[in-house]
């Protein structure tokens, strides 16, 4: 059974499990798996997560960094897979190489096991709107088999709204944003990732959450995923505010 992305809904959760999984399952209905970005877990681990969670619980996940980030990224420090120096240039930046396609297949394999609905492709700020990068985006997303998945693309850096909207429309992507920093320009749903107004160590105030509530609105298909030091408490406070 796969969890379908429902329309006319608001889902609130965290990027990762900040507390024990059972406590999390009792509090929220969705989580974004982060481990898949650094080093995908074993299929048996993903299957265990799926079996432990309630039937209506939804997983989303970040794509493996080998797709989006190049080996010079500091995030590769958490990578267990060894990258041959001779092939380092083949990784990241959505390059249509065998190595990136293999990383996609691994990401999809975990998504299939978790019965996920959304896969997030978060880019480093160094991934700028160059002709080559746009070409890579187009070729990769046009060639991989997405099946039932919604792809949420989180560009950072110097991309402007017009460029992002055009690419999302062409490639059928959801523009993933932090709503305190930019507005979503395109997508069947909205996918918010809240990184902290002044960085990861930021704790959202009740005033902040009130602003977020206004941003979400009443008629919306939105994921609100907290990714800051107090993500569990902040997500819980926002859930209570919405209720």
C-alpha positions in Angstrom: 0.0 0.0 0.0 1.3 3.4 -0.9 0.4 6.6 0.9 -1.2 9.0 -1.6 -0.7 12.7 -1.4 -4.1 14.0 -0.4 -5.5 17.2 -1.7 -7.0 20.0 0.4 -4.9 19.2 3.5 -2.3 20.6 5.8 0.5 18.3 7.1 2.8 19.4 9.8 6.0 17.5 10.8 9.8 17.6 11.1 12.8 17.0 9.0 14.1 13.9 10.7 13.0 12.2 14.0 14.0 14.6 16.8 12.4 12.3 19.4 11.8 8.6 19.8 9.9 7.3 16.8 6.9 6.1 18.7 6.5 9.4 20.4 6.8 11.1 17.0 4.1 8.8 15.5 1.8 9.7 18.3 2.2 13.4 17.6 2.5 13.9 13.8 1.3 12.2 10.6 4.4 12.9 8.4 8.2 13.0 8.6 10.9 13.9 6.1 13.7 11.4 6.2 17.1 13.1 6.2 19.4 10.1 6.3 18.7 9.4 2.7 20.5 12.6 1.8 23.8 11.7 3.6 23.8 8.0 3.1 20.7 5.9 2.3 19.9 3.3 4.9 19.7 -0.4 4.3 16.3 -1.5 2.8 15.7 -3.6 5.9 16.0 -0.4 8.0 13.5 1.5 5.8 11.2 -1.5 5.9 11.4 -1.5 9.7 10.5 2.2 9.8 7.5 1.6 7.5 6.3 -1.4 9.6 6.7 0.5 12.9 4.6 3.5 11.7 0.8 3.7 11.6 -0.8 2.7 8.2 -1.8 6.3 7.5 1.6 7.8 8.4 3.4 9.4 5.5 7.1 9.6 4.7 8.7 12.1 2.5 12.5 12.1 2.0 15.5 14.0 0.7 17.2 12.6 -2.4 20.8 11.4 -2.0 23.4 14.2 -2.1 25.2 12.4 -4.9 22.4 13.8 -7.2 22.5 17.4 -6.1 25.8 18.1 -4.4 29.3 17.8 -5.7 32.1 16.0 -3.7 33.5 19.4 -2.6 30.4 19.8 -0.4 31.1 19.5 3.3 28.1 17.3 3.5 30.1 14.5 1.9 31.9 14.1 5.2 29.0 11.9 6.3 29.1 9.8 3.1 30.1 6.2 3.7 30.2 5.3 0.0 33.7 5.8 -1.3 33.9 8.2 -4.3 36.9 7.4 -6.6 38.9 10.6 -7.2 38.9 9.8 -10.9 35.1 9.9 -11.0 34.5 12.8 -8.6 33.5 15.1 -11.5 30.6 12.8 -12.4 28.7 13.4 -9.1 26.2 16.1 -8.2 24.6 19.1 -9.9 22.0 16.8 -11.5 24.6 15.7 -14.1 23.1 13.1 -16.4 25.9 10.6 -15.6 25.7 6.9 -14.7 26.8 7.8 -11.2 23.9 10.3 -10.7 21.4 7.9 -12.2 22.5 5.2 -9.9 22.1 7.5 -6.9 18.6 8.2 -8.2 17.8 4.5 -8.3 18.9 4.1 -4.8 16.8 7.1 -3.6 13.8 5.7 -5.4 14.4 2.2 -3.9 14.2 3.7 -0.4 11.1 5.8 -1.4 9.4 2.7 -2.7 10.1 0.8 0.6 8.8 3.7 2.7 5.7 4.2 0.4 6.7 7.8 0.3 4.7 10.5 -1.5 7.2 13.4 -2.0 10.9 13.4 -2.8 12.8 16.6 -2.0 15.8 17.7 -4.1 17.6 20.3 -2.1 20.4 22.2 -3.9 23.5 23.9 -2.4 23.8 27.6 -2.8 26.6 27.0 -5.2 24.2 25.4 -7.7 23.6 28.6 -9.7 21.3 29.3 -12.7 23.9 28.6 -15.3 23.1 27.2 -18.8 24.8 24.0 -17.9 22.9 23.5 -14.6 19.6 24.2 -16.3 20.4 21.8 -19.0 21.3 19.1 -16.4 18.0 19.7 -14.6 16.0 19.3 -17.7 17.7 16.2 -18.9 17.7 14.4 -15.6 14.1 15.2 -14.6 12.9 14.4 -18.2 14.5 11.0 -18.2 14.0 9.5 -14.8 10.8 7.5 -14.0 8.9 9.3 -11.3 5.9 7.0 -11.1 3.6 8.3 -8.4 6.0 10.7 -6.8 5.8 14.4 -6.5 9.3 16.0 -6.9 9.9 19.1 -4.7 12.9 21.2 -5.8 14.5 23.5 -3.3 16.9 25.9 -5.2 19.0 28.2 -3.1 21.4 31.0 -4.1 20.9 33.4 -7.0 17.8 31.9 -8.7 15.0 34.4 -9.4 11.3 33.5 -9.2 10.8 33.8 -12.9 13.5 31.2 -13.7 12.3 28.9 -11.0 8.7 29.0 -12.0 9.6 28.4 -15.7 11.6 25.3 -14.8 9.0 23.9 -12.4 6.3 24.3 -15.0 8.4 22.7 -17.7 9.6 19.8 -15.6 6.5 19.4 -13.3 8.2 20.2 -10.1 7.0 21.6 -6.8 8.9 24.8 -5.8 10.1 24.0 -2.3 10.8 27.0 -0.1 11.2 28.3 3.4 8.2 30.6 3.6 10.0 33.1 5.8 12.5 33.6 3.0 10.6 33.3 -0.3 7.3 32.4 -1.8 6.5 29.2 -3.6 6.0 29.9 -7.3 4.7 26.7 -8.7 3.4 23.2 -7.9 0.4 20.9 -7.3 1.1 21.4 -3.6 3.2 23.6 -1.4 6.1 22.2 0.4 7.6 24.3 3.1 10.9 23.6 4.8 11.5 25.9 7.8 15.3 26.2 8.5 15.0 28.9 11.2 14.7 32.6 10.5 18.2 33.2 11.5 19.6 29.7 11.1 19.3 26.2 12.6 19.5 27.4 16.2 16.5 29.7 15.9 13.4 28.9 17.9 10.1 30.2 16.4 8.0 32.5 18.5 4.2 32.5 18.7 4.3 35.7 16.6 6.3 33.8 13.9 3.9 30.9 14.0 1.0 33.4 13.6 2.7 34.8 10.5 3.2 31.2 9.2 -0.5 30.5 9.8 -1.5 33.4 7.6 1.0 32.2 4.9 -0.6 28.8 4.8 -4.2 30.1 4.6 -7.4 28.1 4.8 -7.6 26.5 1.4 -4.3 24.9 0.9 -2.4 21.7 0.1 0.7 22.2 2.1 3.4 20.4 3.9 5.0 22.4 6.8 8.2 20.7 7.8 10.3 22.2 10.6 14.1 21.8 10.3 15.6 23.8 13.3 17.0 23.0 16.7 13.5 23.1 18.4 11.7 21.5 15.5 9.6 19.1 17.5 8.3 21.7 20.0 7.8 24.3 17.2 5.9 21.9 15.0 3.8 20.9 17.9 3.1 24.5 18.8 2.1 25.3 15.2 -0.2 22.2 15.1 -1.9 23.5 18.3 -2.2 27.0 16.8 -3.8 25.6 13.6 -6.2 23.5 15.7 
